[in-house]
């Protein structure tokens, strides 16, 4: 807004107010007297522009954006810790019981045992460092605390994915959405706002009265944009309306609402096509990149799932992404689950990438 208010512009404007009978050349008394004040004014205009950017939600960032969003009751979602499955064995290979609270190291971060799972020797471990970093490590855990008789410790499945602190872009989007969809008293926007903020949840679809008046159905996808674990579903159910007290108003579901939480269903989709490749390029050379391109397309669909009636997996979109892979010249005869047609999923399904193969359809 004030980009034109440079030192030179301000100086010229000030000098224009001085009588032409006075020496106004650079180095003159009047020039040297005005120069420091004009320099300060130019700096002030620069700061004023920055202050205006900080004052409005479309340009504010960081703490400034936090404070602006709080005016609408929109709070930045903080990082949450990953909850993982750990399996522990003795020297004989038998399941081994480990005390709750025992700490282990895996990769760059530490985990602590927070509960026992149904399978003997299996426990839930919570990352001591919040965020998506807790989702990445798989493999052997090293004990920080001594456990007599423990011989093996492996970190396996993600039970509740860790989430990073919400980005400025995401927070800003929720701020502006708050003007279009007012969350109040258990309406659809209220459920979406509250459930999406829970640890491990990527998004949620709300179904009104699926089993009659007073019932609410929530279907969730985890923050890894995949089918959620039973642990995450139970955690969300307990936060919204515990199974032991359905309809009681315990949790944040309003009194009179009976809420049932379920996870999306994954539909496995096998993809086959015939590729024309550049000289000296073979299918093994591009297989990983092609698979990643298709997986990226599926992920983009899943991120739109909650706001769509249903997802359609389109052959044209798959071919477009495969053609963008270096080394691929052409793609033809594409089939999805052995059929040369798009696949329409139901409202509670998401695509899961199956086999990706190159050959004659």
N, C-alpha and C positions, 0 to 999 in steps of 0.2 A: 504493500500500500504506500510505503514511504521510500521506495527504491530510488526515486528521483531526487530525494533530498540529500544530495552529496555535499561535501565540504565546498566544492567549487560553486554549486548552485546557490547555497546559502550565502557564500561570500559575495557573489555577484549581486544578490538581492540586497545585501547590506550596503555594499558600495554604491548601489544605485540611489540610495537615500542620502548620500553625501554630495554636497555641492561640487559641481564640476570644476570650480575654481581651486579646489584642493587637490594636491598630488595624491592620486590613488593607486599609483603603480606598486607592484610587489616590492617590498623593502621600505616603502614610505612609512611615515609615522602612523597614519590612519590605517593602512593595510595591516601593519604589525599589531596595532591595537585591537583590530577586529578579528584577526586570525584565530587566536586561542578560543574566543567565545564561539566562533563559527565551527571550530573543530569539535567543541563540546556539544553544540547543537546537533551536528551530524551524528555523533555517537548516540545522543538522546533519541533521535529519530530511528536509528537502528534498533535500540533497545525497545522502543515503543512498538515497533513492528513485531519483535519477538514476544512482547507481553500480550499483544492481541492474539498471536498464534496460540499462546498458552491459555488464553481465556475462553476459547471456543472449542467444543468437543470434536469438530471435524479436523482440527489441527493440533490439539493438545496431545501430549504424550506423558507416559510415566505417572508420577505423582500428581501432576496437574490434571491429567485425564481421570485419575482415581477420584479426585476431589469434585470434579465436575459431575461424574457419574453418580456420586453419592447423593446429589441433589434429587435424583430420580429413584433412589434406593437400589441402584445397580452397583454391586460390589464386585471388584475383581476377584476371580476364583484363584485361590492359592494352590500351590503345588501339593499333590497328595502322594503318599508313599505306596509303592507297589507291594502287593501281598503275593507271595510265591509258595509253591509246594516244594517241600524238601523231604527226601527219603534217606533214612539213616539205618545203617547195618552194623552188626558186630563182625568180628574176625571170621566167624563161620558163615557169614552171609545172611544170618537171620535178622528179622526186624529188631531194631534197637530203640529203646525208650530214652528220650533226651529230655532233661528238665526244661520247663517253660522259662524263658528269659535267657537261655544260653545264646551266646553271640557267635556268629561265624563271618568269615570274610569270603567274598566272591567277586572276582574282577577288581574293580576300583572302589567298591563300597562294601559296607557291612550290613548284615541281616541279623535279626533277633527272632527267636522262636516265640510266637505269640499264641499258639493254640495247637491242639491235636486234631488230626483229620480222622475219618472213619477207618482208613486202612492202617493196620499196625505198622509202626515205624515211620509213618507219614505225618508231617506237621506243616502248619502254615508259618511262614517267616515273613516278617515285615522289613522292608528296606529302611535303614536308618537315615538315608538320604532321600528326601522327597523328590518326585519328578520321574520322567520317563527313563532316566538312567537306571532305575531299578528293574526295568523290564528286560534289559538287554543280555544279562549274563545267564548262561546255562552251563552246568558242569559241576566239577568238584568244589565243594566248600572246604575252607580251612578253619578249624576251630580257633576262636580267640580265647574262649574259656575252656579249661581242661575238663574233659568228660572221660572218666575211666571206663575202658572197654569199648569205646567207640572206634570203629575201624573204617567206616565209609559214610560219606555225606555228599549227596547230590542235590543240586537245585534244579527243579524241573518246571512244571507248568506255571503260567501266570494265572493266579486266582482272581486278583483285582488289579488291573493295570495301573501303574503310577501315571500321574498327569503333571505336566509342567505348569508353572504359573501362567495364567491366561495372558495372551498377547494383547497389545494395544488394539490391534485390528479387530480381534474378537470382542473385546470389551466395548469398543466404539460401536460395533454392529448391534450389540445387545442394548446399548443406550438408545440408539435411534429406533430399534424395534419396540422399546418400551412405550413409545408414543403411539404406535400402531396397534399393539396388542397388550392391553393393560392386564397384568397378572393380579387376580383378586379371588380370594375365598374358594380355591379349589376349581377355578375354571381351567380350560385347557392350557392357557398361557402360564398359569400358576404352576400346574404340574410340570410342564416342560422346563420352566425356569428352575424349579427346585430340584427336580430329578437330574437334570443335566449337570447340576452343580455338584452332585454326589461323587465321591471318589470312585474312579474306574469307569464312569459312565461317559460314553461318547455322545449319544443322543437318545431321544425317547419319542415314541409315537403313542398318542393318547386315544383310546377308544371309549366312546360314551355309551354307557348302559349296555355292555355286551351281554349281561345276564339279567337284564331288567332294571327297573328304576333303582337308583342309588348305587349301582355298580360302576366301577371304572376299571378299564383294562389298560395296563401300561406294558408296552413292549420295548425293550432296550437293546442297544448295541453298545459294546464296550468301547473304551477310548482308543483301542487299537483298531477300531472299525472292523471288528470280527464278532463271531458268536460269543456271547458272554458265558462265563463259567457259572456253575450252580452256586458257588460261593458268592459271586457278585450279585446274582439275582436275589439270593436270600438276604444279603446286606441291604439292597435297595428296598425289598419288601419290608424289612424291619424298620427302615427309616421312614417309609411312607405310612404303613399301617401294618403292624405286626400280625402275623397269622394267628397268634393266640388271642388277639383282641380286635378282630376285624370289625370295622364299623364303629369302633368305640371312640375314635378321634385321637387315640394314642399314635404318636407319629405326627406328621404334618397334614395328613388327610383330614378334611373337615368331618365333624360328627355327622353320621348318616351315610358317609361314603364307604363302601366296601371295595377295597382296591386289591386287584390281583396283578402281580408283576411276573412277566415272562420274558424270555430272551428271544431274539430273532432266530429264525431257522435258516441254516445255510444250505443253499442248493448248489451242489457241485456241478460245475460246467467244464466239460472237456472240449478243448479247441483243437481243430485239425485244419490244415490248409496246405497248399502247394506254393512254395516260395521259389522265385527266381533270384539268384544271388549273384553278386559281382564275381568276376574271375578271381580265383585263388581264395574264395570265401566258401566255407562249408557250413552245414547246419550246426555242428557243435560250436563253431566260432561265434554264432549269433544267438544260440539257443537261450542263454541266460538273459541277454538284453531283450529278446522278444518276450520271454516269460515275464520279465519285470515290467515291460510296457503294457502287457495285458493286465497284469496285477494292478498296476497304477490306474488303469481305466476302471477296474472293478472297485478300487478304493474310492475313486471320484463318484461313482454311482452310490456307494454306501453312504457317503457324506450328504447325499441329497435324499436319502431314504425317508428320513423322518418327516420331510415336508412334501413327499410325493405319495400319491395313492398307491402306486406300485412301481417297481423298477423294471425297465426293459433293457435287456442286454442285446445290443445291436451289432450285427456283423460288420456293418459299414464303419462303425467306430473302432472296432478291433482292427480292421484292415488299415484304417488311417494311422493308427499308432504303430502297427507293425511296419508299415512303409517308412515311417520316420526313423527306424533303426538303421544305423550305418551298415552298409553291406547288402541291404535288401533292395532289390530293384522292382519286384512285383510280387503280388500275392493274389491267389485265385483259389476257387473251389473251397472256400471256407465253410466249415460246418461247426455247429454247436451241439454237443451231445449227439453227433452223427446225423444231424438234420441241418440242411442249408437254409435255416430261417432264424429270425430273432427269437429270443426266449423271454416270455412275459412272466415275471415272478408275481407271487401274491403279495399282499400288503405287509405281511410279516416275514417275508423272505429276503435274504441278501445273497448275492452271488459269491461262491467260493471257487477259486481257481483249481481245476483238476489237472488232468494231463494236457500238455501242450505238445503237439506233434506235427511234423512236416512230412507230407507225402501226398499221394494221389487220393483224393476224397472218394 
